[in-house]
Amino acid sequence: MLVKNQLCHFHTPSNPPSSPTEIPSEGYSSWVALWVALDTRSIEQGPPTPLRTLCGPNHLRHRQVTAGDNSARRDTLIAATQWSLLLLGCSSLRPASMAGNDKTASEGIFGTLASWGGSALEYASTSINSLLGYEDLEIVNPDSTEAEQATQDSNDQRQQEFTNYKDYIGMDITSLVALPVWIMMPFSMLQNISEIMEYTDRLEKAAKTEDPYERLAWVIGFTMGPFPGNERTWKPFNPILGETFELGMENGLRFIAEQVSHHPPVGAAHAENKDWEYDMVSAPTTKFLGNSIDIYPIGRTRIRLKSTGEVFSLVPPNCKAHNVIVGRTWVDSAGDFTLLNATTGAKGSMYFTPCGWFGSGHHEISGHVTDEEGKKRIALTGMWNSYLDMQKCDEEGTPLPGSELVRLWTCSEKPADPDKYGFSNFARMLMSGKGLNPLPSDSRRRPDRAALQMGDHGVSGQHKYQLEEAQRAEKREREKRGDKWEPRFFRRTPEKETFSNEFSDEQCPLWEFNGEYMKLEPRPAMPEGDCAGKNFFPWQYPELHRKGQSS
């Protein structure tokens, strides 16, 4: 059975049969089910070439089942496969819409599941197992390098945990649901949004480029940095209100992010060096769809080049997390990407191709840089997890003869010793406190994050609960006193204008950097072990937390 670009892991003998009539009853394998998923006619013809290619030992997990008459088995598998696909609401039944702000277009079969209620969701999670007779069946992404390490224990744990959330189908669960530590990674959302700082050399290249359209293309190259991290299937910790994250780099970059709102969750960030300034507001929302979650990266990202005064505004595509309950979880980025030069009107537009059958189109991106009149000037092609190229083109988008293919961005090499979270070398650096003395409110000091980084899920869960309870105590005290929360490094500016491609203030509140962070005196570095998970203190009312302060 095939689910979009995932394969059910069945047993297959070393010498697979060429047709169902050659399948012995005592060793009946899933070849028939695999053929059915593509075309029921292929049962008589044998698996087509694509299936022969994909159904190798790397994609099939050992599972064996016996049955009786071949024709009866064939009819049963046809019905079981089709019914199971319907119940699971696989996105292969219809391409999911990932466009813009349309949160309802991608509901598909999950809208039906929601109307059926939680019992249908629970039944969907076990329907393939019961109908096909595989008690520990997994649906996985065959492109995943860790696919062979999947275990049923983790599936059972997720099914039990997420069954409790059946009432949230169709809702935004960004901050509504308290999620367990075992699906987290030792990363705060503030650290997550700082990953865009990895390729700031692209901005420095843009600042020195004379051609305005090539300059815009180099800015696009900078914005590609966070996308490879989207493939991580672990959730970052939601920041505590007042939590911060700071970063300094050798090129003079200074970066600060702060959680400025808890409900709804909103983070703001600012970075700058001698060549450019970067400002960002992140207010993501989600929609829980049963076995998947749509992620809408609502926010506002602006980049200003000091050499030209140009301001660029970014709107990234949506994401979708697949198989959050049943199967190997994987994430896709799909839809429209735009980077508007708000000063001139020139624009870079790309389309992130949704992953199709057998992984077709996965990671592919293509588009153009257009001038102020909408005429194409530069063609853009690449893969959002590895590289992006540009080439000058005519008004039809065809590359000009003899024009040079220029690499705008290349994803940095993965660590030689990969971890289970899939962290890049840059992400690992963001977790490190080496040579730093971060603010007491810094994400590196979170005890739950640090405990998870050390692999202690139990201690991490305890600290996470304590932090959440402390945050609730702060809220109660604030309401009791009639106080308002005031961020330290950002201020609300609802009167500021938004650009034509941006969300409104109602959809994404306007915040701007107040400059206070740049006024802080340098702090002497401390040993790394003295800051990781130690003395985390983002609180407004110190007297509430003195006894519970982590040390």
Secondary structure, DSSP 8 states (H G I E B T S, - for coil): -EETTEEE-----SS--SSGGG--GGG--THHHHHHHH-TTHHHH---HHHHHHSSTTT--------S-HHHHHHHHHHHHHHHHHHHT-GGGS-----TT-SSTT-THHHHHHHH-HHHHHHHHHHHHHHHT-TT--EE-TT-TTGGG--HHHHHHHHHHHHTTGGGTTS--TTTS---GGGEEEEEHHHHHGGGGGGTHHHHHHHT--SHHHHHHHHHHHHTTTGGGGG--SEEE---TT-EEEEE-TTS-EEEEEEEETTTTEEEEEEE-SSEEEEEEE--EEEE-SSEEEEE--EEEEEEETTT--EEEEE--EEEEE-SSSS--EEEEEEEEEEEETTT--EEEEEE----GGGTTTTEEEEEEE-TTS-EEEEEEEETTTEEEEEEB-TTS-B-TT---EEEEE-----SS--TT---HHHHHHH--TT----TTBGGG-HHHHHHHTT-HHHHHHHHHHHHHHHHHHHHHHHHHT-----SSEEE-TTS---TTS--TTTS--EEE-S-GGGS-------GGGTTTS-----S-GGGTTTT---
